């Protein structure tokens, strides 16, 4: 089904085609080429960290970050249940155990008090997921991790352009990850990034992502590695996207403001929290009654407006539900929330039209 207003579509109005054609003309199309290192350098500068390494997608970015930390069997990693499944699956890929925690009602982000309650002698890391572009309470999470001598990992797949107290998301953790899938704030089609201020962690990530190739001996491999490299073509798109990221972020903030001004009082918009800059990767709302969400989504679909539900809490999914758990805030948000069209090409009148449909639904 095609929609007049899709949930997302990428903005490709810059030098993407020019740089990709250069890759094709020079035949530098695989994981070697100038755009790979250029994208890494520019993204490290953009996020304010020392090191960045490209990868083939956001999911392997998380897996690679955990591998670099040495996470493995017997280890526990605390993770919010209200997240995309990749955050949790990557923990399991390492043979470690995900330990679910609840969310905060106001921000929808990981609940630091629940994190503190769930720490055991087996806890090796806390994964802070910056959901939909809003940032977690990083000062508190960092204090908890330091006090317990555990790692802090940031999943910033949805947080390009998000800030906490003036610092970019991803600059707080021991190691952090980004996604550049086609629906992200900047895209490479498929792709991701692992960033850190720790040179040793960076070197370990680079080592593992390149098939475990030894640094000074050709075709000699000294660890079981992975082929997680980004292509020069994808990196070329990333460089072009970074050239326009400020324009995209400004437009997304405008879109969020238009939604906030025009949505009816019957719904609650996902608002920016104190001391943060919300990048509004997705503009999202909550209905008051969970029973209204699917009828509202169906009504909007009839009007040509695509929406999608908030992520279902992962602890409710079959492969993670063997041990019964309750995370009431995450469940409440998961059943009431939806994402609205959030792509940079939306105009003010488009948002007003979408909001008018929401108002119509509540007047029926």
C-alpha positions as CSV (number, residue, x, y, z in Angstrom):
1,X,0.0,0.0,0.0
2,X,1.3,3.4,-0.9
3,X,0.7,6.4,1.4
4,X,0.5,10.1,0.7
5,X,2.4,10.6,3.9
6,X,4.8,7.6,4.6
7,X,6.4,7.2,8.1
8,X,9.8,7.9,6.6
9,X,11.8,8.4,3.4
10,X,15.4,9.5,3.1
11,X,16.5,12.9,2.0
12,X,19.0,12.4,-0.9
13,X,19.3,15.9,-2.2
14,X,23.0,16.5,-1.9
15,X,26.2,15.0,-3.4
16,X,25.2,11.4,-2.9
17,X,25.0,10.5,-6.6
18,X,28.2,12.4,-7.4
19,X,30.2,10.6,-4.8
20,X,28.8,7.2,-5.6
21,X,29.5,7.7,-9.3
22,X,33.1,8.6,-8.3
23,X,33.4,5.2,-6.5
24,X,32.1,3.4,-9.6
25,X,34.3,5.4,-12.0
26,X,37.4,4.7,-9.9
27,X,36.3,1.0,-9.2
28,X,36.8,1.6,-5.4
29,X,33.5,-0.1,-4.5
30,X,34.3,-2.4,-1.7
31,X,35.6,-1.8,1.8
32,X,38.7,0.1,0.7
33,X,38.6,3.7,-0.6
34,X,38.9,7.2,0.5
35,X,35.3,7.7,1.6
36,X,35.5,5.0,4.3
37,X,38.2,6.8,6.3
38,X,36.7,10.2,5.5
39,X,33.3,9.2,6.8
40,X,34.9,7.9,10.0
41,X,36.9,11.0,10.5
42,X,34.0,13.4,9.9
43,X,31.6,11.4,12.1
44,X,34.1,11.3,15.0
45,X,34.3,15.1,14.7
46,X,30.5,15.5,14.5
47,X,30.0,13.4,17.7
48,X,33.0,14.8,19.5
49,X,34.9,11.6,20.1
50,X,38.4,10.4,19.3
51,X,37.7,7.3,17.3
52,X,35.1,5.9,14.9
53,X,35.0,2.9,12.7
54,X,32.4,2.1,10.1
55,X,30.4,-1.2,9.9
56,X,27.9,-2.8,7.6
57,X,24.8,-2.1,9.7
58,X,23.6,-0.9,13.1
59,X,22.9,-4.4,14.5
60,X,26.5,-5.6,13.9
61,X,27.7,-2.3,15.4
62,X,26.2,-3.3,18.7
63,X,27.6,-6.9,18.4
64,X,31.0,-5.5,17.6
65,X,30.9,-3.1,20.5
66,X,30.1,-5.9,22.9
67,X,32.8,-8.1,21.4
68,X,35.3,-5.3,21.9
69,X,34.4,-5.2,25.5
70,X,34.9,-8.9,25.9
71,X,31.2,-9.6,26.7
72,X,30.5,-13.4,26.6
73,X,28.9,-16.4,28.3
74,X,28.1,-15.9,32.0
75,X,27.9,-12.1,31.6
76,X,24.7,-10.1,32.1
77,X,24.0,-6.9,30.1
78,X,21.2,-4.6,31.4
79,X,19.0,-3.3,28.6
80,X,15.7,-1.5,28.4
81,X,12.8,-3.8,27.4
82,X,11.3,-0.9,25.4
83,X,13.8,-1.0,22.4
84,X,14.2,-2.4,19.0
85,X,15.0,-6.1,19.0
86,X,18.6,-5.6,17.7
87,X,19.7,-4.1,21.0
88,X,18.8,-7.4,22.8
89,X,19.7,-9.9,20.1
90,X,23.3,-8.6,19.9
91,X,23.7,-9.4,23.6
92,X,22.5,-13.0,22.9
93,X,24.9,-13.2,19.9
94,X,27.7,-12.9,22.4
95,X,26.4,-15.7,24.5
96,X,25.5,-13.2,27.3
97,X,22.2,-12.8,29.1
98,X,20.0,-9.7,28.6
99,X,18.5,-8.4,31.8
100,X,15.5,-6.2,31.1
101,X,14.6,-3.0,32.9
102,X,11.7,-0.6,32.8
103,X,11.4,2.9,31.3
104,X,10.6,6.4,32.6
105,X,7.1,7.6,31.7
106,X,8.1,11.2,30.9
107,X,11.1,10.5,28.6
108,X,10.4,6.8,27.5
109,X,14.1,6.1,28.2
110,X,15.8,3.5,30.5
111,X,14.9,3.9,34.2
112,X,18.2,4.4,36.2
113,X,16.6,3.3,39.5
114,X,15.5,0.0,37.9
115,X,19.1,-0.4,36.5
116,X,20.5,-0.1,40.0
117,X,18.0,-2.8,41.3
118,X,19.0,-5.2,38.5
119,X,22.8,-5.2,39.0
120,X,24.3,-8.5,40.2
121,X,27.8,-9.9,40.5
122,X,27.4,-11.0,36.8
123,X,26.6,-7.6,35.4
124,X,29.2,-6.5,32.9
125,X,27.5,-3.6,31.1
126,X,24.5,-1.4,30.9
127,X,23.1,-0.5,27.5
128,X,21.5,2.9,27.3
129,X,19.2,3.1,24.2
130,X,18.4,6.6,23.1
131,X,14.8,5.9,21.9
132,X,13.4,7.8,19.0
133,X,15.9,10.6,19.3
134,X,15.5,11.5,23.0
135,X,18.5,11.0,25.2
136,X,18.7,8.9,28.4
137,X,19.7,10.3,31.8
138,X,23.4,10.0,31.2
139,X,24.9,11.5,34.3
140,X,23.0,9.1,36.6
141,X,23.7,6.1,34.4
142,X,27.4,6.9,34.2
143,X,27.6,7.3,38.0
144,X,25.9,3.9,38.5
145,X,28.4,2.2,36.1
146,X,31.4,3.8,37.6
147,X,30.3,2.9,41.2
148,X,29.8,-0.7,40.2
149,X,32.8,-0.9,37.8
150,X,30.7,-2.0,34.8
151,X,30.8,-0.8,31.2
152,X,28.4,1.7,29.8
153,X,27.3,1.1,26.2
154,X,25.2,3.6,24.2
155,X,22.9,2.4,21.4
156,X,22.5,5.6,19.4
157,X,20.9,4.1,16.4
158,X,18.1,6.7,16.6
159,X,20.1,9.5,18.1
160,X,22.2,11.2,15.4
161,X,22.0,14.9,16.4
162,X,20.8,14.2,19.9
163,X,22.5,15.9,22.9
164,X,22.7,15.7,26.6
165,X,24.0,18.8,28.5
166,X,25.7,20.0,25.3
167,X,27.5,16.7,24.5
168,X,26.4,14.4,21.6
169,X,24.8,11.1,22.4
170,X,27.4,8.4,22.2
171,X,30.2,10.5,23.8
172,X,29.4,9.3,27.4
173,X,29.8,5.5,27.1
174,X,32.8,3.3,27.0
175,X,31.7,2.5,23.5
176,X,28.7,3.5,21.4
177,X,27.0,2.6,18.2
178,X,25.0,4.2,15.4
179,X,22.8,3.0,12.6
180,X,22.5,4.5,9.1
181,X,19.6,2.4,7.8
182,X,17.5,4.0,5.1
183,X,15.0,5.5,7.6
184,X,17.6,7.0,9.9
185,X,18.4,10.7,10.3
186,X,21.4,10.2,8.0
187,X,21.6,7.1,5.9
188,X,24.1,5.0,4.0
189,X,21.4,2.6,2.8
190,X,22.7,0.0,5.2
191,X,25.5,0.8,7.6
192,X,26.6,1.7,11.1
193,X,29.4,3.2,13.2
194,X,31.1,2.2,16.4
195,X,32.6,5.2,18.3
196,X,34.8,5.5,21.5
197,X,37.3,7.6,23.2
198,X,39.3,4.5,24.2
199,X,42.0,3.7,21.7
200,X,42.3,0.0,22.8
201,X,38.6,-0.5,22.4
202,X,38.7,1.1,18.9
203,X,41.7,-1.1,17.9
204,X,39.8,-4.2,19.1
205,X,36.7,-3.3,17.2
206,X,38.7,-2.7,14.0
207,X,40.4,-6.0,14.5
208,X,37.2,-8.0,15.0
209,X,35.3,-6.3,12.1
210,X,38.0,-7.2,9.5
211,X,38.1,-11.0,9.9
212,X,40.6,-10.9,12.8
213,X,43.4,-10.0,10.4
214,X,46.7,-9.5,12.2
215,X,48.1,-6.0,11.8
216,X,51.6,-6.7,10.6
217,X,51.4,-10.1,8.9
218,X,49.5,-10.4,5.6
219,X,46.7,-13.0,5.5
220,X,47.5,-14.1,9.1
221,X,44.4,-14.2,11.4
222,X,44.9,-14.3,15.1
223,X,41.3,-14.2,16.4
224,X,37.9,-15.4,15.1
225,X,36.7,-12.3,13.4
226,X,33.8,-11.1,11.3
227,X,33.2,-9.4,8.0
228,X,31.4,-6.3,9.3
229,X,33.0,-3.7,7.0
230,X,31.2,-0.9,5.3
231,X,31.7,-0.4,1.5
232,X,33.2,2.7,0.0
233,X,29.9,3.3,-1.8
234,X,27.9,3.3,1.4
235,X,30.6,5.6,3.0
236,X,30.4,8.0,0.1
237,X,26.6,8.3,0.7
238,X,27.4,8.9,4.4
239,X,29.8,11.7,3.6
240,X,27.2,13.4,1.4
241,X,24.6,13.0,4.1
242,X,26.8,14.6,6.8
243,X,27.2,17.6,4.6
244,X,23.5,18.3,5.0
245,X,22.9,16.9,8.5
246,X,22.3,20.3,10.1
247,X,19.7,21.2,7.6
248,X,17.9,17.9,8.1
249,X,18.0,18.2,11.9
250,X,16.6,21.8,11.7
251,X,13.7,20.6,9.5
252,X,13.0,17.7,11.9
253,X,12.8,20.1,14.8
254,X,10.4,22.2,12.8
255,X,8.2,19.2,12.1
256,X,8.2,18.3,15.8
257,X,7.1,21.8,16.7
258,X,4.3,21.7,14.0
259,X,3.0,18.5,15.5
260,X,3.2,19.8,19.0
261,X,1.3,22.9,18.1
262,X,-1.5,21.2,16.1
263,X,-2.2,17.8,17.7
264,X,-5.3,17.7,19.8
265,X,-5.3,17.5,23.6
266,X,-6.6,13.9,23.4
267,X,-3.1,12.7,22.6
268,X,0.3,13.3,24.2
269,X,3.3,14.2,22.0
270,X,6.8,12.8,22.9
271,X,8.4,16.0,24.2
272,X,12.0,17.1,24.6
273,X,13.3,16.7,28.2
274,X,15.3,19.1,30.3
275,X,19.0,19.4,29.5
276,X,18.6,17.5,26.2
277,X,18.2,18.2,22.5
278,X,15.8,15.7,21.0
279,X,16.7,15.0,17.4
280,X,13.1,13.8,16.7
281,X,14.2,10.9,14.5
282,X,10.6,9.8,15.0
283,X,7.8,12.2,16.0
284,X,5.6,10.1,18.3
285,X,2.5,10.3,20.4
286,X,0.6,8.4,23.0
287,X,-3.2,7.9,23.0
288,X,-4.9,8.0,26.4
289,X,-6.6,4.6,26.0
290,X,-4.7,1.7,24.4
291,X,-7.9,0.7,22.8
292,X,-7.8,3.8,20.6
293,X,-4.4,3.2,19.1
294,X,-5.2,0.6,16.4
295,X,-8.5,2.3,15.4
296,X,-6.7,5.6,15.1
297,X,-3.9,4.0,13.1
298,X,-6.5,2.4,10.8
299,X,-8.3,5.7,10.4
300,X,-5.1,7.5,9.5
301,X,-4.2,4.8,7.0
302,X,-7.5,5.3,5.2
303,X,-6.5,9.0,4.9
304,X,-3.2,8.1,3.4
305,X,-1.1,8.5,6.6
306,X,1.3,5.7,7.4
307,X,2.0,5.2,11.1
308,X,3.7,2.4,13.1
309,X,3.3,1.2,16.7
310,X,6.0,1.9,19.3
311,X,8.3,-1.0,19.8
312,X,6.7,-3.8,21.6
313,X,8.6,-4.5,24.9
314,X,11.1,-7.2,24.1
315,X,10.3,-9.2,27.3
316,X,6.9,-9.9,25.8
317,X,8.2,-11.6,22.7
318,X,8.2,-15.4,22.5
319,X,12.0,-16.0,22.6
320,X,12.4,-13.7,25.6
321,X,9.2,-14.5,27.5
322,X,10.0,-17.9,29.1
323,X,10.6,-16.1,32.4
324,X,7.5,-14.1,33.2
325,X,8.2,-10.4,33.9
326,X,6.3,-7.2,34.4
327,X,7.7,-3.8,33.3
328,X,4.6,-1.7,33.7
329,X,5.8,1.6,32.2
330,X,7.3,0.0,29.1
331,X,4.1,-2.0,28.6
332,X,2.0,1.1,29.1
333,X,4.0,3.0,26.5
334,X,4.3,0.1,24.1
335,X,0.5,-0.4,23.9
336,X,-0.4,3.4,23.7
337,X,2.3,4.8,21.4
338,X,2.7,5.3,17.7
339,X,5.2,7.0,15.3
340,X,3.9,9.6,12.9
341,X,5.4,10.6,9.5
342,X,8.7,12.2,10.4
343,X,10.7,12.5,7.1
344,X,12.5,15.8,6.3
345,X,10.5,16.5,3.2
346,X,7.3,17.2,5.2
347,X,6.0,20.7,4.9
348,X,4.0,22.7,7.6
349,X,0.7,22.2,5.8
350,X,1.4,18.4,5.5
351,X,1.7,18.2,9.3
352,X,-1.4,20.3,9.8
353,X,-3.3,18.0,7.5
354,X,-2.1,14.9,9.4
355,X,-3.1,16.6,12.7
356,X,-6.5,17.5,11.3
357,X,-7.1,13.8,10.6
358,X,-6.2,13.0,14.2
359,X,-8.7,15.6,15.4
360,X,-11.4,14.2,13.1
361,X,-10.9,10.7,14.6
362,X,-11.6,12.1,18.1
363,X,-14.7,14.0,16.9
364,X,-16.4,10.9,15.4
